[in-house]
Amino acid sequence: MTAQTQIFAQIKAADTIIIHRHQRPDPDAVGSQMGLAEIIRNTYPTKKVYVVGKEVPSLSWMGAMDTIDDSVYDDALVIVTDTANEPRVDDRRYEYGKTLVKIDHHPNDEPYGDYSWVDTTVSSSSELIFSFYNEFKEELTLSNAGASYLYSGIVGDTGRFLYATGASTMWTVAELMKFNFDWTKINQKMDTISPEAAKVSGYVYEHMTLTDAGLNYIILTNEILDSFELGDYGTAFIVPLMGKVDAAQAWAVFEQQDEGFYRVRLRSREIPINGIAKRHGGGGHPLASGALAQTDAEANDIVYELNQLLKENTNG
């Protein structure tokens, strides 16, 4: 019995289903979460289906999260999408349910859950959810809204098809576009930034550091971020900016958190950088990973390791 079949059996058997995703969500986290919820709700109208997690203003256009009591988790099936490890699950109550399911497309370095379906060959967890629907489409129903969520997730995780995109991804997108939703509006929404973010973009290009080896990085302290008053908009838009520089072979954005440590977003064109991410409290895909730098010294260590990696591969 495949993992998909096992998970489908759990969905059919459960009366209450609660879907989680990771902290600081991106469009794929919300898209896979909301898309799966829509499939289940439309297929089984009598089931109680909830999506939970912290509301993020920059993704409010994708839909709102549900507020539920702890008691709702009694005998519930909990599904976590797009989350590689348990510490990143948003809303710690995911442990309260009767059964836990993991659906993800990141490397399965830290397995969890009673049932797990992980496929690292696909672009996104949203593509995985569509694959799940397609496998059981004689029994499942996908609404126009559900299709729009999955489309948004795929567009977000592929950087509007600039990376992690293959024939299967484009076929999935073509199938989703057969549904009735405004995909052009979604593309435009995901390609625009606020005036405050535009100012940050100018700062980034003026203050980024590009090494001879091709590492492009910037360190954004709380003081710098506060001066731009981004609020809850977030800094995810900075990552693709760094990659637009043609001389950059890898790039990193260090964003200081309120607690003082740095959240680090790492990207590369060809050379795998997830090994460095793993050494610094993170992980992810070979060319797209995240890490943590607890101190300025550790941030400098990550810069050094990335630069050395590029030097070694260039010289090799």
NORZI-V721720 format. One record per pair of residues at least 4 apart in sequence whose ideal C-beta (glycine too) atoms are under 8 Angstrom apart, sorted by sequence separation. I is the first residue (numbers start at 0). J is the second residue. If there is no record, write none. Layout:
# NORZI-V721720
i = [I I]
j = [J J]
This chain:
# NORZI-V721720
i = [0 1 2 3 4 5 6 7 8 9 20 24 25 26 27 28 29 30 31 32 33 34 35 36 37 38 39 40 55 59 67 71 83 103 111 122 123 124 125 126 127 128 129 130 131 132 135 141 142 143 144 145 146 147 148 149 150 151 152 153 157 158 160 164 165 166 167 168 169 170 171 172 173 181 182 183 184 185 186 187 192 193 194 195 196 197 198 199 200 201 202 203 209 210 219 220 221 222 223 229 236 237 238 239 255 256 267 272 273 274 275 277 283 284 293 294 295 296 297 298 299 300 301 302 303 304 305 306 307 308 309 310 311 0 24 43 54 72 82 88 94 110 121 136 141 154 157 158 163 164 180 192 209 210 219 224 229 242 255 256 267 276 277 283 292 10 40 82 93 121 154 157 176 208 209 241 244 255 256 266 276 282 283 292 21 39 132 156 157 175 208 254 255 265 276 281 282 20 24 40 107 131 160 192 207 208 242 253 254 265 281 282 292 20 39 54 79 101 118 121 132 160 207 208 241 253 254 273 281 292 54 101 107 207 224 241 253 254 265 273 280 281 20 53 101 116 157 206 241 252 265 273 279 280 290 20 36 50 52 99 100 105 107 118 129 238 251 252 273 276 278 279 19 36 51 99 100 101 102 103 104 106 251 263 272 273 275 276 279 280 18 36 50 51 79 99 100 101 102 103 104 105 203 238 251 271 272 276 50 51 98 99 100 101 102 104 116 153 219 237 250 251 271 273 275 49 51 77 98 100 101 249 250 263 265 272 18 33 104 249 250 269 18 32 49 77 104 153 219 234 249 263 265 267 268 279 77 82 104 153 248 249 267 16 32 72 75 76 79 83 104 129 217 234 248 266 267 75 76 77 78 79 81 82 103 128 202 247 248 249 266 279 49 73 74 75 76 77 78 79 80 81 83 102 104 149 150 153 248 265 279 16 69 72 74 77 78 79 80 81 83 104 125 126 249 265 47 72 73 76 78 79 81 83 84 85 103 125 128 217 242 265 83 84 102 125 150 202 216 241 264 265 29 69 83 85 102 125 126 149 150 215 238 242 263 275 278 84 125 126 159 215 262 263 24 33 124 125 199 238 263 10 29 33 102 123 146 198 215 235 262 263 275 16 18 22 123 150 159 199 224 261 275 15 16 17 18 22 24 30 122 125 147 154 159 215 224 260 261 11 14 15 16 17 18 19 20 23 26 29 123 124 146 150 154 195 215 260 261 10 13 14 15 16 17 18 19 25 29 79 123 147 195 196 213 214 219 260 272 275 15 17 24 122 123 146 147 151 155 195 203 207 213 214 215 216 217 219 221 260 26 122 143 147 150 154 195 199 209 213 214 215 216 217 218 219 220 221 263 53 142 143 144 193 196 200 204 212 213 214 215 216 217 219 221 261 272 52 53 141 143 195 200 203 207 209 214 216 218 261 51 52 147 151 199 203 209 263 270 51 193 253 270 123 192 196 200 265 51 122 126 130 133 81 122 126 129 270 35 81 122 218 80 192 35 123 126 129 253 121 122 129 121 32 80 253 31 32 17 31 251 251 28 28 17 27 28 251 17 15 249 17 19 15 16 17 18 19 20 249 14 15 16 17 18 19 20 21 249 15 16 17 18 19 20 21 248 13 16 18 20 21 13 19 12 22 24 248 10 21 22 9 21 22 35 20 21 19 20 19 19 31 6 19 17 161 17 218 158 13 62 216 61 214 9 216 38 61 9 34 214 31 214 30 31 35 38 6 30 31 34 38 212 30 34 214 6 27 28 31 35 42 210 213 27 31 42 212 27 42 212 41 210 41 213 38 41 212 38 38 37 38 41 9 37 37 38 6 37 5 6 34 37 2 33 34 2 3 2 34 33 34 31 30 31 34 29 30 30 30 31 163 29 30 29 30 163 7 28 162 163 6 26 27 30 162 26 27 3 7 26 27 60 26 27 25 26 3 25 3 26 119 106 108 56 57 108 56 57 55 56 57 106 105 106 55 57 105 106 105 84 83 83 23 25 23]
j = [4 5 6 7 8 9 10 11 12 13 24 28 29 30 31 32 33 34 35 36 37 38 39 40 41 42 43 44 59 63 71 75 87 107 115 126 127 128 129 130 131 132 133 134 135 136 139 145 146 147 148 149 150 151 152 153 154 155 156 157 161 162 164 168 169 170 171 172 173 174 175 176 177 185 186 187 188 189 190 191 196 197 198 199 200 201 202 203 204 205 206 207 213 214 223 224 225 226 227 233 240 241 242 243 259 260 271 276 277 278 279 281 287 288 297 298 299 300 301 302 303 304 305 306 307 308 309 310 311 312 313 314 315 5 29 48 59 77 87 93 99 115 126 141 146 159 162 163 168 169 185 197 214 215 224 229 234 247 260 261 272 281 282 288 297 16 46 88 99 127 160 163 182 214 215 247 250 261 262 272 282 288 289 298 28 46 139 163 164 182 215 261 262 272 283 288 289 28 32 48 115 139 168 200 215 216 250 261 262 273 289 290 300 29 48 63 88 110 127 130 141 169 216 217 250 262 263 282 290 301 64 111 117 217 234 251 263 264 275 283 290 291 31 64 112 127 168 217 252 263 276 284 290 291 301 32 48 62 64 111 112 117 119 130 141 250 263 264 285 288 290 291 32 49 64 112 113 114 115 116 117 119 264 276 285 286 288 289 292 293 32 50 64 65 93 113 114 115 116 117 118 119 217 252 265 285 286 290 65 66 113 114 115 116 117 119 131 168 234 252 265 266 286 288 290 65 67 93 114 116 117 265 266 279 281 288 35 50 121 266 267 286 36 50 67 95 122 171 237 252 267 281 283 285 286 297 96 101 123 172 267 268 286 36 52 92 95 96 99 103 124 149 237 254 268 286 287 96 97 98 99 100 102 103 124 149 223 268 269 270 287 300 71 95 96 97 98 99 100 101 102 103 105 124 126 171 172 175 270 287 301 39 92 95 97 100 101 102 103 104 106 127 148 149 272 288 71 96 97 100 102 103 105 107 108 109 127 149 152 241 266 289 108 109 127 150 175 227 241 266 289 290 55 95 109 111 128 151 152 175 176 241 264 268 289 301 304 111 152 153 186 242 289 290 52 61 152 153 227 266 291 39 58 62 131 152 175 227 244 264 291 292 304 46 48 52 153 180 189 229 254 291 305 46 47 48 49 53 55 61 153 156 178 185 190 246 255 291 292 43 46 47 48 49 50 51 52 55 58 61 155 156 178 182 186 227 247 292 293 43 46 47 48 49 50 51 52 58 62 112 156 180 228 229 246 247 252 293 305 308 49 51 58 156 157 180 181 185 189 229 237 241 247 248 249 250 251 253 255 294 61 157 178 182 185 189 230 234 244 248 249 250 251 252 253 254 255 256 298 89 178 179 180 229 232 236 240 248 249 250 251 252 253 255 257 297 308 89 90 178 180 232 237 240 244 246 251 253 255 298 89 90 185 189 237 241 247 301 308 90 232 292 309 163 232 236 240 305 92 163 167 171 174 123 164 168 171 312 78 124 165 261 124 236 80 168 171 174 298 167 168 175 168 80 128 301 80 81 67 81 301 302 80 81 71 81 82 305 72 71 305 75 77 74 75 76 77 78 79 308 74 75 76 77 78 79 80 81 309 76 77 78 79 80 81 82 309 75 78 80 82 83 76 82 76 87 89 313 76 87 88 76 88 89 102 88 89 88 89 89 90 102 78 93 93 239 96 298 239 98 148 302 148 302 98 305 128 151 100 125 305 123 306 123 124 128 131 100 124 125 128 132 306 125 129 309 102 123 124 127 131 138 306 309 124 128 139 309 125 140 310 140 309 141 313 139 142 313 140 141 141 142 145 114 142 144 145 114 145 114 116 145 148 114 145 146 115 116 116 148 148 149 148 148 149 152 148 149 150 151 152 284 151 152 152 153 286 131 152 286 287 131 151 152 155 287 152 153 131 135 154 155 188 155 156 155 156 134 156 135 189 284 273 277 230 231 282 231 232 231 232 233 282 282 283 233 235 283 284 284 282 282 283 233 235 262]
